Amino acid sequence: MAKRSSLSIRIVEGKNLPAKDINGSSDPYCIVKVDNEPIIRTATVWKTLCPFWGEEYQVHLPPTFHAVAFYVLDEDALSRDDVIGKVCLTRDTLASLPKGFTGWAHLTEVDPDEEVQGEIHLRLEVVPGTPARRLRCSVLEARDLAPKDRNGASDPFVRVHYNGRTQETSVVKKSCYPRWNETFEFELEEGAAEALCIEAWDWDLVSRNDFLGKVVVNMQRLYAAQQEEGWFRLQPDQSKSQRGGGSLGSLQLEVRLRDEVVLPSRCYQPLVQLLCREVKLGTQGPGQLITIIEETTSTDRRQEVATNLLKLFLGQGLAKDFLDLLFQLELGRTSEANTLFRSNSLASKSMESFLKVAGMRYLHGVLGPIIDRVFEEKKYVELDPSKVEVKDVGCSGLHRPQTEAGVLEQSAQTLRAHLGALLSALCRSVRACPAVIRATFRQLFRRVRERFPSAQYENVPFIAVTSFLCLRFFSPAIMSPKLFHLRERHADARTSRTLLLLAKAVQNVGNMDSPVSRAKEAWMEPLQPTVRQGVAQLKDFITKLVDIEEKEELDLQRTLSLQAPPVKEGTLFIHRTKGKGPLTSSSFKKLHFSLTTEALSFAKTPSSKSTLIKLANIRAAEKVEEKSFSSSHVMQVIYTDEAGRPQTAYLQCKCVNELNQWLSALRKVSVNNSGLLGTYHPGVFRGDKWSCCHQKDKTGRGCDKTRSRVTLQEWNDPLDHDLEAQLVYRHLLGVEAVLREKHRELSGDTEADAVPAGSGEAPTDPLGQLLQVLQDLREAHSASPPGPPPSEPGRLLELQT
């Protein structure tokens, strides 16, 4: 049994932001921090005070996290980015909102005294004495303190206040992981109500000292315990009133916290087996549980439920059968061919999730080069005469401004070229399309043709396939390439318009150039020759795509399983610890990296002979503090070589998103390794000591805790069968009352409980069996209450005050 926490985050938009640039605008972006650790950076939206991002993320966290904060900043090319404001949501706030936080939140000013982080290790004792007892406070060490100086570190010291007296530790220079091991004593006065206050400060020679955080200890609690020792989380100084100021604007967010207690696999077997049996029986099954689940799922939950069911059946090898059942159910209740799969049904939502989970690599291969070309050309493209702005185009020749007609003709040529290239790439991609997707489209094509066999519906099977492949997969990716990981940044206004027009053209081709599509926007007429040619190409492509037999499907799947496709790959810069040269940013070497479920490999080029770090040898993947290489985007992979000796590879990434994506990928594929570290050094061993904590023992215990449970969810994540089963159970539990009412209707039973607890009679109908399974799972959860989260190795009990 394990407790897992996750945050679903959607950063929608901002409004009424203050202008930070001299042109009266800003270039805003967001940074998301969990307990002051940056994990997400949105794209920058240029020259606006009302930016739209629309970016979604899923973050997996340890249950002990405290808060998530959203910082809005203005990007500057020549100077430090300006901080506009922030929104902070505590864990307790999110836990009190079952449906999560949704809406606008006012940005507040960022106060340096509230921007604290880290923990301090204290030992507190009440010592007997004559004539009075004494309070002994040992300040041992701290970790992950905020860097306040330009060198990326701090010069921390600690002040201990009690009963009007103040004592200070020594200053530890250039460290966010200081060790003091100093002890102070105070006389205790009987009945005194004053609290013990421990403050951490950054010492500065010229300017005033910077506040790093404080801990306030309740003395009554200490009197009762007599002795306390542990890591205390540093708290901000909230004694000062909130500073006033003008409006900083607002941020629209959707944030939902989910805590799940995942039981052992055996507990979910009855639920999984029951659902799998229903899918295997298909429409011939007596109960049709899938139909009942769809009927009892509200519209706002349908996408989430569809994704969970799809992943559950994908893990059981039944995704194709599940989707085939949904196709049959929807076809059975559809009378008009032109409305087929147009609603947000469970079938439509499940297919959307299926294509993203199983087809994202395929989409990147087909669309990637076309999208890159559109971004690189940055041409002004417009087909709507009412929106043409000749001044935006400039001159076509020497002192000859283009006319509106010239703009329209040039735009049509550009779009025809992009559309033609895309359709050609698609037609060449039949063999590259995953076998499970081809087989699923084969089933869809056959079912639709069986339902609408007459000649007048000749195009309907093709439109059924394109309604998913083009309208719900390719077109959204063309319009929002960043959301599909095709680009790192959002498109500017000019490129966005080109992408939108290209997506419209793809939709017209996907609709088989129907009269309705042509009538909507007559100004798309210049693309008609390419669209008509594209319809013929697309029909030929679909005919080949669905022409896959069972044997070929199995052979393709077997071939792909032997290839071990990369979990993640890309170009990074590496510095390995071998050698005695200085560790500087200039000593990094650019290489191509590939991470599979077997190893992390790197070479000069993808085709070169590569060096391997076996996955089983990885002990930790963690960030490196900024001062070590004068970069905040460096991570370290700690592993053992063939001789069992510890080694470290330092990898530099381009940005915070790439850094966290690689960390997430490495942590997820090595999560079950034996010998994972509980602590590590976030600095480097330079000379004769660690740069982070100044300790001289190179192989000693690390000065910071590892964060192996902090990961970002990606489309190619390994399936977690137990978690998906738990999420399906959680949904069904939420609609249990509706399911019981449905069971009473079907069975004709008017009693209060159609499945009496402890009756000893096992129900024979599928819905009754489902209700019994839910009851058994609820009892299993009750019998196994979640305990406290497991402590990291070598880590003392957390004492939060």
N, C-alpha and C positions, 0 to 999 in steps of 0.2 A: 504494500500500500504506500502511496506517495501523494503528497500534496503539491499541486502545481498551480502557479499563478500566471496569468497572462493579461496583457493590456491590449485591447483593440483601440487603435488611435486613428482618427480621421481629422486631418487639419484642413478645414474647408476654405475659409477666406478671412481676410481682415478688412476693417473699414475705418475711415476717419483717422488714419495714422498721421502723425506729425511729419512735416517736410524736414528732411535732414540735409538735402543738397541745395546748392545755390540756385538751381533751376526751379525751386518750389515743389520738388517731388522727392521720392525716395526709391530705393531699390531693395525692397524688403525680402527677407527670408526668415525661416524659423529654425531654431535649434531645440531639440527635445532632450531634456536631461532627466535621468532617473537617479535620485539621490546624488545630484550634482555630477553624474557621469554622462557626458554627451553620447547619445546613441543614434540620433537621427538628425539629418540636416535636409530641409526641403530645398527645392530649386529657388533661385532668385527670380522674382518677378520685377522686371525693369520699369522704371519711371511711372510709378503709380502709388497712390495713397490708399487704394482699395484693392489689394491683391487677391487673386483667386489661386489656390493651390490644388485643392481636391485630392490630396495625397493620403493614402491609407497604409497603415503598418500594423503588424501583430508582433508584440514583444513578449517573450517568455522570461519570467523573473523568479527569483526566490521569493517565498511568501513573506520574507522579513523586510521587503523594501518599504520605504516610508512615504515618498512623495514623487510625483512627476511634474516637471515644470516646463513651460513652453516660453522660450525667449524669442522675441521678434527683434531682428537687427537690420540695419541698413548697410548694404555692401558698398565699400569704397575701394577703388582700384589703387589709390596712392597712399592711403592712410589706414589706420586701424578702423575696423567696422564700428559704426555707432550702435549702441544698445538703445532700443526704443522703449521696451517695457517687457513685462512677463506676466504669465498666468500660472499659478501654482495650485495643484490639486493634491491633497494628501490622500494616503491610502484609506484612512478612516472615512473621508468624504466619499470616495468612490465606492467603498464597501457598503455605505448606507444607501446607495442608489442602485437597486437591482437592475434597472434598465440602463444604467450608466448616466454620465453627464452629457447632455445635448443642448446646445444653444450658444448664445453670445456671452463672452466674459470680458470685463473691462481690463485692459492692461494696466499694471501698477508699476510704479517706479522701482528700479533696481537699486537697492540700498546696499553698499559694500558690507555693512555690518550684519546684514541678513544673508549674505552669500557665503555661508560657511559650509565646510564639509569635513569628513574624517571622524576618527574616534581616538579616544585617549585611554590608556591602560592605567588603572588606579588600584591601589590596595588601601582600604580604609579600616582602621581598628580603633576600638575603644579600649584603652589600656588602663587597668586598675592601678591606683596609686594612693599615696598618703601625702597630704590630706585630701587631694581631689583627683578624680580620674583625668586622663589626658586623651586627646584625639590625635592619632597618628595617621598622617596622610602621606603615602608613598606615591610619587609621580614616576612611573616606570618608563613609558614610551608613548608615542602617538603614531598614527598612520593616516596616509591619504589627506594630509592637511592642504588647504588651498594655497597654491603658489601666488605670492603677492609681489615678488620682485621681478625685475626685467629678465633675470637669468633663468626664470622658470621654476624657481624654488622659493623658500622662505628662510628666515633666520629665527626659528621659534624659541620661545621661552614660556614658562607657566607662572602665573600668579595665583597663590592660594589665599583666599580671604576667609577669616572666621573671627567672629566676636571682636571686630574692630582692629584686628591685626592682619598684616599682609606679609607673606614671604614669597620669594621668587627663586626659580631654578636658574641655572646657567643658560646661556644662549648657545644653541647648536647652529652653526653656520651652514647655509646652503643645503637645507634638507627639508623635505616634507614628511620624512619618516624618522624623526629624532628619537634618541634614547637618552634618558636622563638618569634614571635609577637614583633619585634623590628623595629623601624623607624629611618631613616637617612635623613638628608637634605643637599642639595648642592645649591650653588649659580648658577643661570643660566646666562650665558653670551649671549647677543643677537647675533644671527648670528653664534654661535658656532656650528660646524658640528660634534663634537665628540659624539660618541654613549655612552649610558649607558651600562656598563658591570657588570653583576652579576655572580660571580663564587662560586660554592660550592666545599668545600675541606673537606677531612678527616684528622683530626688532629692526629699527631703521636708524642710521646714524644722523641723518640730516632732517628728514621729515618725521611726522608723528608716527608712532607705532600703529600697525594694522591689526585689527581685531580678527582672530581666527576661530573663535567659538568658545562656548563655556558649558560647564556642567554644574547644576545646582543640586546638592544632595540633601534629602530630607533627613534631619537628624533623628527624628523619632523612629524612623525605620532603621537607622543605623544603631540606635540604642537597643532596639529589640534584637537585631541580628548580631551585634557586637563586632562582627567583622564582615566586610564585603570586598570582593576582588573581581575585576572583569573589565571588559571594554565598554566604555561609556560613549554614546554618540554625542558629538559636540552640537550645541544648540545656538541659534542666532540670538543677538541682543535685541529683545523686543521691548526694552524699557523706554526707548525713545518713541515719541509719537510719529506717526506716518507723515513724512514730509509732503507738503502740499505741492501743487503744480498744475499746469494746464492738462487738458484731456490728452491721453496718449492713444486713444482709439480702442478698438475692440477686436477680439479674435473669436471666430466661430469654430467650435470644436465638437467632436463626438468621441467620448472616451468611456470605455467600459472595462471594468475589472471583473475577471472571472477567476474564482478559486475552485479548483476541482480536486476532490479526493479520489484518486484512481485506485481501484481495487485490483487484486491479482487477476490474471487472465481467466482463471477458471470460473470466477464469479460472473463473467460476461458471456461465457459459452452458451448458456441457454438462450439468451437474447439474440446473439449472433446466429446461432443455429436456426432459431425460429424464423428470423428475417431471411436468411439464406434459403431456407426451404420454400418460403413464399415466392421468392424470386425464381427459383428453379421450376416451380409449378407453373409460373406465369399466369396467364388469364384463366387457366383451367383450375387454379386453386380455389378452394371452397370459401376462404375468408377474405381474400384480397386485402391484406393488411396495408399494403402500400397505398391503395386507394383511400383507406380510412385515415392513414397518416396524413395524406395530402389534404383531405377534407377538414381535418382538425388543426391544420397549420395556418396561422394567420399570414396575410400577405407580407407583412414586415419581417417575418421570421423565415420566409420560404427559402431565400438564398442561403441562409445559414444552415437550415436543416438539409437542403439539397446537397450542400458541400459535405456535411458530415456523413450523410448516407452514401454519397458517391465514394468518399474515401474508405468508408467501412467495407463496401463491396469491392472496391479496387484491391484492398488488402486481402480479400478472400478469392480474388480471381474471377469475380462475378460482375464487374462493372458493365461489360457489354450486355449481359443478361438483364441487369437492372434497368439499363437504359432502353433495351428492347421492350421490356414490360411497360415502361412509361410511354414509349411510342404507341404501343397497342392501345393503352388506356386512353390516350389523347385522341387517337384516330377513331376510337369507338364512340367518342362523344362529339366529334366534329362532323358537321353536315356540309359546311361550305369550304371548298378547297382553299379559297383565298384568305381564310382566317387560321389556317393550320400553323401551329407553333408560333403564333403572333402574340399570345398572352404570356404573362409571367407565371406560367404553370410550373409544377414540379419538374416536368420533363424539360422545359426550356432552361430553368435555372440549373438543373443537374447537368445538362449538356454544356452550359457555359463553364461550370466548374471543371467538368471533365476535360474540355479543350485546354484550359489553363494548366491543369495538373499534368496532363499527358502530352500536350502539344506545344508548350511554350518554346522549347528548343527548335522545333520545326518552324514555328512562326518567325523566330529570329533569323533562321537560315533563309527564309523566303523574303521577308520584309526588310531585314537589316540593311542590305546594300542600297535599296531604294530610298529608305528613310534617310540614310546618311547622305545620299546625293542631294535630296531636297534641302537638307540643312546646309550643306556646303555651297550650293548654288545661290541661295538667298535671293532668288529672283522675285520680282513683283509680278504676281499672277492674279488676274481677276477676269471673270466671265460675265458678271452681272453689270450691264451698262450703267445702272443707277449707282453703282459703287466705285466706278473707275475714277481714279485720281491721277491725271496725267503728270502732275507735278512730282508724284512719288517715283516716277520712272526715270526721269532725267532725259538726256538726249540720246537718240539712237545713232547719230553721226555728228559731224562737226557743226555745232550751232543749229541743229535741226531737231527740235522737240517732237516727240512722237504724238500722233493723233490718237483719239479714242479708238478708232478702228484698228490702228496699228497695235495698240495695247491689247485689244481683244484677240487679234490674230496671233500675236506672239504668245499670249497666255494659253490659247488653245493648243499651239504647237508644243509648249512646255508640258501641258497636262497630257496630251496624247503620247508624248515620249515616256513620261512616268508611268502612265497606265499600261502602255504597251510593254514596257520593261517588267512591270509587276506581273502581268498576265503570262508573259514568256517564262518568268522565274517560277510561277505557280505550275505551269504545264510541265516543266522539267522536274518537278518535285515529287512525282508519284512515289518513287522508290524511297524517298527520304521521309515520307509521312509514316509515323509509327503504325505498326501493324494493328494495334488495338483500335486506333482511330479509324483506319480503313475498314476494319471488320464492323465497327459500330455504324459507320455510314452505309455499309452494304446492307445491314439489317434495316436501317431507316429507309433506304431507297426501295427495298423490296416491300416493306410494309405499306409504304405510301402507294406504290404501284398496284398492290393488291386491293387497297381501299378505293383508289380512283383509277380503274382499269381502262376507261373509255378514251378514245383518241383525243377528245377535246381537253383532256387533262394530261396530255403528253409531257408538258413541262413541269407538272407539279412535283414529281419525285426529285427533279433537279433543283427546283426552288426550295424544297424541304432541306436538301443538303446545304445549299448556299445560305439559307436563312440562319444557319448556325455558323458555317465556315466563313462566310463573307460579312453578314450583317451583325453577328454577335461576337466575332473573333477578330477578323482582319480589319474591318472598318473602325471599331473602337481603338485598336492598336495604332492605326494610321493617324487618327485624330489626337490621341494622347500617348505618344510614344514613350514618354517618361514613366507613365503608370504601368507600362508593359516592359519596363527595363530595356527599352531599345535605345534610349538616350539618357544621359545623366541630368540634363537640364530641360526645362520647358522650352517650347519654341517661342520666338518673338512673334509679334502681331503679323508680320508679313509671312513668315514661314507657316504660322498657324492657319492662315487663310489658304495657302497652297495645299496643306494637308487636308483641310476640310473639303475643298473642292475635289481632291483626289479620292477621298473617302466617299463622297457623293457619287462619283463616277463608278467606283467599285460596287456601291449599292445598286446602281442602275444595272450593271452587268449581272449582279447576283439576282436581281428581280427579273432576269431574262428580258430586259428592255421592254417591260410592260407599258402599255399606253398610259396607265395611271402614273408611273414614274416619270414619263416624258412630259405629261401635262402639268406636273407640279412646278417645274422650273424650266420654262421654255428656253431660257438663255443658255442651258446646257447643250443646246442643239449642235454647236460646233464639234462636240465630242462624239456625236452619234455614229459616224463611220467606225471609229475605234471601238465604241460600245457594242455595235452589232457584230463586229469581228470578234470581240471579246466573248460574246455570248456563245458563239460557235466553239471558240477555244475552251471555254469553261465547261461546256457540255461534254466535249471530248475528254477533258481532264477528269471530270466526275465519272464518266463511263469507265475509264481506266482505273480510277481510284477505288471504285467499289468492286472491280473485277479481281477479287482476291478469294481464293478457296481456303478451306480449313487447313489443309496441309501447308500451303504457302504461309498462312498466318502463323502457324506453329513454328515453321522454320525461321521466319523473320524474328519472332520473339526469342527463339533459342539463340540466334546469332547475336541479337542485341544484348541478351543477358551475359553472353561470353565476353562482350567488348568492354564491360564495366564503364559506362559513359561517365565523364567527369562530373563531379558534384559542383565544382567551380573551377574556372580557369581564367587566366589573364596575365598581364604584365605587371610585375612588381620589381622592387629593388631590394637586393639581399646583401647583408653583411654577416659573415659567419665569424664566430669567436676564435677560430684558429689563427695563429700568427700573433706577433707582438706589436704590430703597428697600432697607431692611435685610432680610436673609434670616432670617426668624424663623418659628417653627412656626405662628404665627397668620396668616402671609401665604399659607398654602395654601388653594386653592379646590377645593371638592368638585365632581367631574365624573364622567360616565359614560365609560368607556374601552372600546374594542373593537379587538382585534388580529386582523387577517386576514393572508393570505399576500401582501397588497399594501401594507398601511399600518397604522399605529397611529393611530386617530382618537379624538377626545374631544369631548364636548359636554355641555350642561347636563342633557339627558335623552336617552334612546336615539333619540327621534324628532326631536330638534333638529338644526339644521345643524351639522356637525362640522368641526373643524380636523384636518388630516392631517399626519402625519409619514410620508413615503414610506419603505417598508421598505428600499429600496435605499440610502437616505441614512443609515441607522443605522450608527454606527461602534463603539459599545460600549454594554453595559447592565451596570452595576455598582452595588455597594452604596455608601452614603455613611456615613462614620464618625459615630458617635452624637453627638459634641459639636457637629457642624455645625448641627443642628436640635433638639438635646436629644431625639432619638428614634433608636432602633436599627432602625427599620423603614422607612428612606428609601432609595430607589434613584435612580440618574440614568441617563437615556437621552441619550447623546451622539450628535449627528447634524449633518448639514450642511443649511442652508436652500437655497432655489432659487438663491441667488447663490453657493453654495459656501462660505459662512461657517460656522464651527463654532458650534453652539448646544447648550445643555444644558437638559433638562427634568427637574426633581426631583419624584419621585412618592412620596407617603407611603402605606404600606399599614397594615392593622390589626394584623398579627402576622407572626412570622417565616415561617410557612408560606405566607401569601399573598405575602410579599416574594419568597421563593425560587421560588414557582410562576410569578410574573410574570417574574422574571429568566430562568427556564428557557425560558419560552415565547418571550421576545424573542430569546434567544441562539440557539434552535433555528431560528427562521424567518429569522434574518439570518446564519446560519453561513457561507453562501457569498458574502456581500457582499465587494466589493473595498474595500480601504482600512480594514479592521478595525484598531483600535488594539491595540498590544501593551502600552502603559502608559496610566495615567490618574491623575487626582488624586482621592482619596477624600474630600477636603474641598471647600470652596467658596471662590471668590475674593471675599474680603470686604475692602473698602478698597483697598489696593494690594498685597495678597499672598494667597497660598493659605493657608487655615487649617490644612492638613495638614502641609506641609513648610516654610512661611514663605517660599517662593520668590516673587519679584516678577514673573517672566515669565509672563504669563497664558497664552500659547500654547506655552510650552516643554514639554519632555518630562515625562510624568507621573512621580510618585514611587512608584507601586505598579504591579505587573503586573496585567493584566486576567485574568479567570477565565472566559473564554468557553466552556471545555470542561466546566465544572461545571454539570450540569443534572439535574433530576428527571424521571424517566420518567412520562408521563401517558397516559391512555387515548386521547387524541386526537392523539398525536404523529404527525408525518409518517412514513410507512413508509421504512425504510432497507433497500432491496432487497439490497444486498451483505452487510450484517450478518446479515440473516435467513438468507441462503444459507450464510454461514459457520457460523451456529449449527446449521443442519440438517446441514452437513458434519461439524461437530464431534461431533454425536450419532452419526451413522452411522459415523464413524471409531471411536467407542467400542465399537460392536457389530460391527465388521468381522469379527472371528473367527467370530461367530455367523452372520453373513451368508455367509461362505465355506463354513461347514459346511452351511448350508441349500442353497447352490448345488451342493455336491457331492451332496447327497441328491437334488435335483431332476434333476441331469444324469446321475446314476449314475456319476460319476467318483470313484474312490477315491484319486486321486493327492493328494499333500500340498497342492498349490496348483492350484486349478481355473482360475485366471486367471494363467498364468505371466508374470512381468514380462519385457518385451522380446521376446515371442514373435513379434510382428509380425502376429498374427492377431487381428482385432477380434472380440470376442464378439458373437453375434447375439441372445441371449436378454436380456431386460431386467435380470435380476439380475446376469448377467455384465457387462453394460454399466455397471451401477451400480458394481460392484467396480472396473472399469477407470477410471471417473471418479474414484473415491476415491483410487486409486493416482496418477493424474495430478495431483490436487489436493495430495496429500502431497508429490509431487516439486516442485510449484510453491512450496509453503511452504518446502521445504528449499533451493530455489534463491534464495529471497528472504528471507534471515534478517532479523529486525527489527533495525533500527539504533536508536540512541538517539532518544528523542522529540525532535521539533523544538523548538528553543529559541524563546522568544518574541522578537519583534522588539526589538532594542536591549538584549537581556538577555545578561549575561555567563555564562560557563560556571559551572555549579553545582559547588561544592566542598564535599562533605559530610564532616565529620570526626567 
